[in-house]
Amino acid sequence: MKKHTIWTLVTLLSLSLSVPAFAGPDHGGGMQGGGMKGMQMKGMGMKGSMPMMGKEIRTTQVNGYTLTYRLIDMKQKMEMMKGMKGMSMKGMDMSKMKSHHLMVFVKGADGKPVADAKAGFKVEGPSGAQEPVQKVMCMAMSGGFGADVDLKAKGTYTIKTKVVAGDTKLMDEFTYTVE
């Protein structure tokens, strides 16, 4: 229920901006790699500018496919949404919310987004961290695949990704450091 509420809020946020929240250049947003940095949020009760898509943490080639990863800090996202007209955080237990949302965008050799696939992440925390190994299946959303993960402890995480698109299985592994 809580994940549904968070996703509802994220969806409402993206609709209120009239720009897909996690769009890439082939999804009408023209934002891949640069986020929405510099976008003014006029009429939203917010001043200045802020990145809406989190940050790009990796782009790599696997068997002719391009995988682009973006990481969204959920605490930062919720703070940003507090000031938005019509958004309420009442009843949400923020202490049980995962710290981040990890997205992977998959493009075929032709450069077109791969939408009909299944994806999942296995996240191993830093040695000595309290977090157990996290295995999560992604949801297809806004041209990519995403899941909530906990990256609360400082240190280096190992992230393993599996994407199955038709008969093609893509495997990727990398590390990400939380400072």
For each residue, the residues with C-beta under 8 A, 3 or more apart:
1: 4 5
2: 5 6 92 93 96 97
3: 6 7 148
4: 1 7 8
5: 1 2 8 9 91 92
6: 2 3 9 10 74 92 97 148
7: 3 4 10 11
8: 4 5 11 12
9: 5 6 12 13 78 81 87
10: 6 7 13 14 21 77
11: 7 8 14 15 21
12: 8 9 15 16 86 87
13: 9 10 16 17 21 52 77 81 84 87
14: 10 11 17 19 20 21 22 142
15: 11 12 18
16: 12 13 44 84 86
17: 13 14 21 41 44 52
18: 15
19: 14 23 28 29 31 36 39 52
20: 14 23 27 28 29 142 143
21: 10 11 13 14 17 52 53 142
22: 14 53 70 103 141 142 143 144 146
23: 19 20 27 28 29 30 31 32 53 142 143
24: 27 29 31 32 68 105 113 143 144
25: 29 30 31 32
26: 107 111 112 113 143
27: 20 23 24 113 142 143
28: 19 20 23
29: 19 20 23 24 25 32 36
30: 23 25
31: 19 23 24 25 34 35 36 53
32: 23 24 25 29 56 68 105
33: 56 68
34: 31 37
35: 31 51 52 53 54 55 56
36: 19 29 31 39 49 50 51 52 53
37: 34 49 50 51
38: 49
39: 19 36 49 52
40: 48 49
41: 17 44 46 47 49 50
42:
43:
44: 16 17 41 83 84 85
45: 83 84 85
46: 41 50 80 83 84
47: 41
48: 40
49: 36 37 38 39 40 41
50: 36 37 41 46 80
51: 35 36 37 54 55
52: 13 17 19 21 35 36 39
53: 21 22 23 31 35 36 70 72
54: 35 51 70 71 72 73 100 101 103
55: 35 51 70 71
56: 32 33 35 59 68 69 70
57: 69 70 71 176
58: 67 68 69 174 176
59: 56 66 67 68 69
60: 66 67 172 174
61: 64 65 66 67
62: 65 67 170 171 172
63: 168 170
64: 61 108 109
65: 61 62 106 107 108 109 114 163 165 168 170
66: 59 60 61 106 107 111
67: 58 59 60 61 62 104 105 106 161 163 170 172
68: 24 32 33 56 58 59 104 105 107
69: 56 57 58 59 102 103 104 105 159 161
70: 22 53 54 55 56 57 102 103 105 144
71: 54 55 57 100 101 102 103 151 176
72: 53 54 76 77 100 101 102 103
73: 54 76 77 99 100
74: 6 77 78 97 98 99 100 101 148
75: 78 79 94 97 99
76: 72 73 79 80
77: 10 13 72 73 74 80 81 101
78: 9 74 75 81 82 89 94 97
79: 75 76 82
80: 46 50 76 77 83 84
81: 9 13 77 78 84 87 89
82: 78 79 87 89
83: 44 45 46 80
84: 13 16 44 45 46 80 81 87
85: 44 45
86: 12 16
87: 9 12 13 81 82 84
88:
89: 78 81 82 92 94
90:
91: 5
92: 2 5 6 89 97
93: 2 96 97
94: 75 78 89 97
95:
96: 2 93
97: 2 6 74 75 78 92 93 94 148
98: 74 101 148 149 150
99: 73 74 75 149 150 151 152
100: 54 71 72 73 74 148 149 150 151
101: 54 71 72 74 77 98 146 147 148 149
102: 69 70 71 72 121 123 146 147 148 149 159
103: 22 54 69 70 71 72 141 144 145 146
104: 67 68 69 119 121 138 144 145 146 161 163
105: 24 32 67 68 69 70 113 143 144 145
106: 65 66 67 113 114 117 119 144 145 163 165 170
107: 26 65 66 68 111 112 113 114
108: 64 65 111 112 113 114 165
109: 64 65
110:
111: 26 66 107 108
112: 26 107 108
113: 24 26 27 105 106 107 108 143 144
114: 65 106 107 108 117 163 165
115: 140 143
116: 165 166
117: 106 114 140 145 163 164 165 166
118: 137 138 145 163 164
119: 104 106 137 138 145 161 162 163 164
120: 135 136 137 138 147 161 162
121: 102 104 134 135 136 138 147 149 159 160 161
122: 133 134 135 159 160 162
123: 102 133 134 135 136 149 150 151 157 158 159 160
124: 133 157 158 159 160
125: 129 130 131 132 133 134 151 153 155 157
126: 129 153 154 155 156 157 178
127: 155
128: 155
129: 125 126 153 155
130: 125 153
131: 125 134 150 152 153
132: 125
133: 122 123 124 125
134: 121 122 123 125 131 149 150
135: 120 121 122 123
136: 120 121 123 147 148 149
137: 118 119 120 147
138: 104 118 119 120 121 145 146 147
139: 145 146 147
140: 115 117 144 145
141: 22 103 144 145 146
142: 14 20 21 22 23 27
143: 20 22 23 24 26 27 105 113 115
144: 22 24 70 103 104 105 106 113 140 141
145: 103 104 105 106 117 118 119 138 139 140 141 163
146: 22 101 102 103 104 138 139 141
147: 101 102 120 121 136 137 138 139
148: 3 6 74 97 98 100 101 102 136
149: 98 99 100 101 102 121 123 134 136
150: 98 99 100 123 131 134
151: 71 99 100 123 125 157 176 178
152: 99 131 178
153: 125 126 129 130 131 178
154: 126 178 179
155: 125 126 127 128 129 177 178
156: 126 175 176 177 178
157: 123 124 125 126 151 175 176 177 178
158: 123 124 173 174 175
159: 69 102 121 122 123 124 173 174 175 176
160: 121 122 123 124 171 172 173
161: 67 69 104 119 120 121 170 171 172 173
162: 119 120 122 169 170 171
163: 65 67 104 106 114 117 118 119 145 169 170 172
164: 117 118 119 168 169 170
165: 65 106 108 114 116 117 168 170
166: 116 117
167:
168: 63 65 164 165
169: 162 163 164
170: 62 63 65 67 106 161 162 163 164 165
171: 62 160 161 162
172: 60 62 67 160 161 163
173: 158 159 160 161
174: 58 60 158 159
175: 156 157 158 159
176: 57 58 71 151 156 157 159
177: 155 156 157
178: 126 151 152 153 154 155 156 157
179: 154
